[in-house]
């Protein structure tokens, strides 16, 4: 099951519905998407931004 990567979003892809998008790779738009997800972790006292994986997706709710 696919779930939206954005913080606080509980959207899931079910029953073949569309509306989820893969993160762009290696460009400025991809960086904007990562910042928009707003997932940061503190590891050993350092703030680490979210790094999208192979299956990370954003749902349609986060686009105008």
C-alpha positions as CSV (number, residue, x, y, z in Angstrom):
1,X,0.0,0.0,0.0
2,X,1.3,3.5,-0.9
3,X,1.1,6.2,1.7
4,X,1.8,9.9,1.3
5,X,5.3,11.0,2.6
6,X,4.1,14.5,3.7
7,X,4.2,15.1,7.5
8,X,0.7,14.7,9.0
9,X,-0.9,13.4,5.8
10,X,-2.7,10.1,6.1
11,X,-3.7,9.6,2.4
12,X,-3.2,6.1,1.1
13,X,-3.5,4.6,-2.4
14,X,-6.2,2.0,-2.4
15,X,-8.1,0.1,-5.1
16,X,-6.0,1.3,-8.0
17,X,-6.9,5.0,-7.6
18,X,-4.5,7.6,-9.0
19,X,-3.2,10.7,-7.4
20,X,0.3,9.9,-6.1
21,X,3.6,11.2,-7.6
22,X,7.2,10.0,-7.3
23,X,9.8,12.5,-6.2
24,X,11.8,14.1,-9.0
25,X,15.5,13.1,-8.8
26,X,18.5,15.4,-8.9
27,X,17.0,18.8,-9.6
28,X,15.8,22.0,-7.9
29,X,12.1,20.9,-8.1
30,X,13.0,17.6,-6.3
31,X,14.7,19.7,-3.5
32,X,11.5,21.8,-3.2
33,X,9.4,18.7,-2.8
34,X,11.7,17.4,-0.1
35,X,11.5,20.7,1.8
36,X,7.7,20.7,1.4
37,X,7.4,17.3,3.0
38,X,8.7,18.9,6.2
39,X,10.1,15.7,7.7
40,X,13.3,16.3,9.6
41,X,15.0,14.1,12.2
42,X,17.7,14.7,14.7
43,X,20.4,12.1,14.5
44,X,23.3,12.5,16.9
45,X,22.4,16.1,17.5
46,X,22.3,17.0,13.8
47,X,19.1,17.9,11.9
48,X,18.8,15.6,8.9
49,X,16.3,16.3,6.1
50,X,14.0,13.6,4.7
51,X,15.6,11.6,1.9
52,X,13.0,10.1,-0.5
53,X,13.4,6.4,-1.2
54,X,12.4,4.3,-4.2
55,X,8.8,4.1,-3.0
56,X,8.4,7.6,-1.5
57,X,5.4,9.5,-3.0
58,X,3.4,12.6,-2.5
59,X,-0.4,12.7,-2.9
60,X,-2.4,15.1,-5.0
61,X,-3.5,17.0,-1.9
62,X,-0.1,18.8,-1.9
63,X,-0.3,20.3,-5.4
64,X,-2.3,23.3,-6.6
